Every structure is written in structure tokens, then in C-alpha cells.
Amino acid sequence: MPATVMSPKKRFPVTLSLLRRIASPKKALAGAAVAAATAGTLLAAAPAQAASDASQAQAIAKKMIGDSAQYSCFAKIVDHESDWDVNATNASSGAYGLVQALPGSKMASAGSDWQTNAATQIEWGLDYMKERYGSPCGAWNFWQANNWY
């Protein structure tokens, strides 16, 4: 026979197994809360990782460009085009990457890792800007007048 406890207010017997069944959902909720908190932590880490990737891409660009004025122009374009996301894809045009190459596969001329490597995308973008506009600042001047480059 299960052990019983007398309810202090009603004075009726309550079995321990009933108490355990009542307590179990609380444990389940507590477990779910911990799981949700953990998932939230993992989800919150994604923006931090993206910020880290962006910082790395910016450092690579600074090193590759050298001149602070030209880097500033390049950075303004990339800020507008992709927010420093190497995987950025324009849903309507299909443009891809930091510099929004169209089609993205054009960047393969700078390296086979063009889809994921910031340095490859930056190299291609710098070559494109120099060839078409003379420099990143030439590209930025065009971008300001046209909202594209």
C-alpha cells in the first residue's frame, strides 16, 4: 500500500505517488526552461559569430588595401552591399558575397573558394573596382550617385 500524507487543510489522504505525479510536470518544465535557455544561448551566439566574421573580413580588407582612404571607400560599399557577410545573397538579382558580384561565380577568377573566403571575395572586388572605376573611391563615388556600382 502506498504511503499517505494527510493534507493539512482538507484532512484527506494524499498518496506519495500522486505527489510525485504532480511534481513531475514541474521538473519537466524546469528541464524545458533549461533547454530553452541553452538554445537561446546558442542562438544568441550566432550574431556574435557573424560579428567576428565581419571583423575578420574588415581586417583582411585593411591589410590588402593598405591606404586608409581607399579602405574607407571600399568599406562603405561593402557595408551597404552585404554588411560584411560573405554569404550575402540578393534575393532578386542573385548577386553574391561581400561585394555582391553578379553572378557570384565571377569571383572564381580570384579563387576556387570564392563562395566562403573573404580574402578571395575582397581580391575580386578590388580588381573589379580598379578595372571599372579606377579605385575603390571611384566606385564609392559612383555608388553615391547611383545607389549601385
C-alpha positions as a Markdown table, in Angstrom:
| # | Residue | x | y | z |
|---|---|---|---|---|
| 1 | Met | 0.0 | 0.0 | 0.0 |
| 2 | Pro | 1.4 | 3.4 | -0.9 |
| 3 | Ala | 2.5 | 5.8 | 1.9 |
| 4 | Thr | 0.0 | 8.5 | 2.6 |
| 5 | Val | 0.2 | 12.1 | 3.8 |
| 6 | Met | -2.6 | 14.0 | 5.3 |
| 7 | Ser | -3.5 | 17.2 | 3.6 |
| 8 | Pro | -3.2 | 20.0 | 6.3 |
| 9 | Lys | -6.3 | 21.9 | 5.2 |
| 10 | Lys | -8.7 | 19.2 | 3.9 |
| 11 | Arg | -7.6 | 16.3 | 6.1 |
| 12 | Phe | -7.8 | 13.8 | 3.3 |
| 13 | Pro | -5.2 | 11.2 | 2.4 |
| 14 | Val | -2.8 | 12.0 | -0.5 |
| 15 | Thr | -0.6 | 9.3 | -1.7 |
| 16 | Leu | 3.1 | 9.9 | -2.3 |
| 17 | Ser | 2.7 | 8.6 | -5.9 |
| 18 | Leu | 0.1 | 11.3 | -6.5 |
| 19 | Leu | 2.5 | 13.9 | -5.1 |
| 20 | Arg | 5.3 | 12.6 | -7.4 |
| 21 | Arg | 3.0 | 12.9 | -10.4 |
| 22 | Ile | 2.1 | 16.4 | -9.5 |
| 23 | Ala | 5.8 | 17.3 | -9.0 |
| 24 | Ser | 6.9 | 15.7 | -12.3 |
| 25 | Pro | 5.5 | 18.3 | -14.6 |
| 26 | Lys | 7.3 | 21.0 | -12.6 |
| 27 | Lys | 10.6 | 19.1 | -13.2 |
| 28 | Ala | 9.7 | 18.7 | -16.8 |
| 29 | Leu | 9.0 | 22.5 | -17.1 |
| 30 | Ala | 12.3 | 23.2 | -15.3 |
| 31 | Gly | 14.1 | 20.9 | -17.7 |
| 32 | Ala | 12.4 | 22.6 | -20.7 |
| 33 | Ala | 13.3 | 26.0 | -19.3 |
| 34 | Val | 17.0 | 24.9 | -19.1 |
| 35 | Ala | 16.8 | 23.5 | -22.6 |
| 36 | Ala | 15.2 | 26.7 | -23.9 |
| 37 | Ala | 17.8 | 28.9 | -22.1 |
| 38 | Thr | 20.6 | 26.7 | -23.6 |
| 39 | Ala | 19.0 | 27.0 | -27.1 |
| 40 | Gly | 18.7 | 30.8 | -26.6 |
| 41 | Thr | 22.4 | 30.9 | -25.7 |
| 42 | Leu | 23.3 | 29.0 | -28.9 |
| 43 | Leu | 21.0 | 31.3 | -31.0 |
| 44 | Ala | 22.5 | 34.4 | -29.3 |
| 45 | Ala | 26.0 | 33.1 | -30.2 |
| 46 | Ala | 25.2 | 33.2 | -34.0 |
| 47 | Pro | 25.2 | 37.1 | -34.2 |
| 48 | Ala | 28.4 | 37.2 | -32.2 |
| 49 | Gln | 30.0 | 34.8 | -34.7 |
| 50 | Ala | 28.7 | 36.9 | -37.6 |
| 51 | Ala | 30.2 | 40.0 | -36.0 |
| 52 | Ser | 33.5 | 38.1 | -35.6 |
| 53 | Asp | 33.5 | 37.0 | -39.2 |
| 54 | Ala | 32.8 | 40.6 | -40.3 |
| 55 | Ser | 35.7 | 41.9 | -38.1 |
| 56 | Gln | 38.0 | 39.3 | -39.7 |
| 57 | Ala | 36.9 | 40.3 | -43.2 |
| 58 | Gln | 37.4 | 44.0 | -42.4 |
| 59 | Ala | 40.9 | 43.2 | -41.1 |
| 60 | Ile | 41.7 | 41.3 | -44.2 |
| 61 | Ala | 40.5 | 44.2 | -46.4 |
| 62 | Lys | 42.5 | 46.8 | -44.4 |
| 63 | Lys | 45.7 | 44.7 | -44.9 |
| 64 | Met | 45.0 | 44.1 | -48.6 |
| 65 | Ile | 44.2 | 47.7 | -49.4 |
| 66 | Gly | 46.7 | 49.5 | -47.2 |
| 67 | Asp | 45.6 | 53.1 | -48.0 |
| 68 | Ser | 43.1 | 54.2 | -45.3 |
| 69 | Ala | 41.1 | 56.5 | -47.7 |
| 70 | Gln | 40.7 | 53.7 | -50.2 |
| 71 | Tyr | 39.8 | 51.2 | -47.4 |
| 72 | Ser | 37.2 | 53.6 | -46.2 |
| 73 | Cys | 35.6 | 53.8 | -49.6 |
| 74 | Phe | 35.7 | 50.0 | -50.0 |
| 75 | Ala | 34.2 | 49.6 | -46.5 |
| 76 | Lys | 31.3 | 51.9 | -47.3 |
| 77 | Ile | 30.4 | 49.9 | -50.3 |
| 78 | Val | 30.6 | 46.6 | -48.5 |
| 79 | Asp | 28.6 | 48.0 | -45.6 |
| 80 | His | 25.8 | 48.9 | -48.0 |
| 81 | Glu | 26.0 | 45.8 | -50.2 |
| 82 | Ser | 26.4 | 42.9 | -47.8 |
| 83 | Asp | 27.1 | 44.2 | -44.3 |
| 84 | Trp | 30.3 | 42.2 | -44.4 |
| 85 | Asp | 28.5 | 38.9 | -44.9 |
| 86 | Val | 30.5 | 36.6 | -47.3 |
| 87 | Asn | 27.3 | 34.6 | -47.8 |
| 88 | Ala | 25.0 | 37.6 | -48.6 |
| 89 | Thr | 22.7 | 36.9 | -51.5 |
| 90 | Asn | 20.5 | 39.3 | -53.2 |
| 91 | Ala | 17.1 | 37.6 | -53.5 |
| 92 | Ser | 16.0 | 39.4 | -56.6 |
| 93 | Ser | 19.3 | 39.6 | -58.6 |
| 94 | Gly | 21.3 | 36.7 | -57.2 |
| 95 | Ala | 24.3 | 38.9 | -56.6 |
| 96 | Tyr | 26.6 | 37.2 | -54.0 |
| 97 | Gly | 29.2 | 37.9 | -51.4 |
| 98 | Leu | 30.8 | 40.9 | -49.7 |
| 99 | Val | 30.9 | 42.9 | -53.0 |
| 100 | Gln | 27.7 | 41.4 | -54.5 |
| 101 | Ala | 29.2 | 40.0 | -57.6 |
| 102 | Leu | 26.7 | 39.2 | -60.3 |
| 103 | Pro | 26.8 | 36.4 | -60.9 |
| 104 | Gly | 28.7 | 35.4 | -57.9 |
| 105 | Ser | 30.6 | 32.7 | -59.8 |
| 106 | Lys | 32.6 | 35.6 | -61.5 |
| 107 | Met | 34.7 | 35.6 | -58.3 |
| 108 | Ala | 36.0 | 32.1 | -59.2 |
| 109 | Ser | 38.7 | 34.0 | -61.2 |
| 110 | Ala | 40.2 | 35.1 | -57.9 |
| 111 | Gly | 40.0 | 31.6 | -56.3 |
| 112 | Ser | 38.0 | 28.4 | -56.1 |
| 113 | Asp | 37.0 | 29.2 | -52.6 |
| 114 | Trp | 35.1 | 32.3 | -53.7 |
| 115 | Gln | 31.8 | 31.2 | -52.0 |
| 116 | Thr | 33.2 | 31.2 | -48.5 |
| 117 | Asn | 36.6 | 33.1 | -48.4 |
| 118 | Ala | 36.5 | 36.8 | -47.6 |
| 119 | Ala | 40.0 | 37.3 | -48.9 |
| 120 | Thr | 39.1 | 35.8 | -52.3 |
| 121 | Gln | 36.0 | 38.0 | -52.5 |
| 122 | Ile | 37.9 | 41.1 | -51.5 |
| 123 | Glu | 40.6 | 40.4 | -54.0 |
| 124 | Trp | 38.0 | 40.0 | -56.8 |
| 125 | Gly | 36.1 | 43.1 | -55.6 |
| 126 | Leu | 39.2 | 45.3 | -55.5 |
| 127 | Asp | 40.2 | 44.1 | -59.0 |
| 128 | Tyr | 36.7 | 44.9 | -60.3 |
| 129 | Met | 36.6 | 48.4 | -58.7 |
| 130 | Lys | 40.1 | 49.2 | -60.1 |
| 131 | Glu | 39.2 | 48.0 | -63.5 |
| 132 | Arg | 35.8 | 49.6 | -63.8 |
| 133 | Tyr | 36.1 | 52.7 | -61.6 |
| 134 | Gly | 39.9 | 53.3 | -61.2 |
| 135 | Ser | 39.8 | 52.7 | -57.4 |
| 136 | Pro | 37.5 | 51.8 | -54.5 |
| 137 | Cys | 36.9 | 55.6 | -54.0 |
| 138 | Gly | 35.9 | 55.9 | -57.7 |
| 139 | Ala | 33.5 | 53.0 | -57.1 |
| 140 | Trp | 32.2 | 54.7 | -54.0 |
| 141 | Asn | 31.6 | 58.0 | -55.9 |
| 142 | Phe | 29.6 | 56.1 | -58.5 |
| 143 | Trp | 27.7 | 54.3 | -55.8 |
| 144 | Gln | 26.7 | 57.5 | -54.1 |
| 145 | Ala | 25.3 | 58.9 | -57.3 |
| 146 | Asn | 23.5 | 55.7 | -58.4 |
| 147 | Asn | 23.0 | 53.6 | -55.3 |
| 148 | Trp | 24.8 | 50.7 | -57.0 |
| 149 | Tyr | 28.1 | 50.2 | -58.6 |
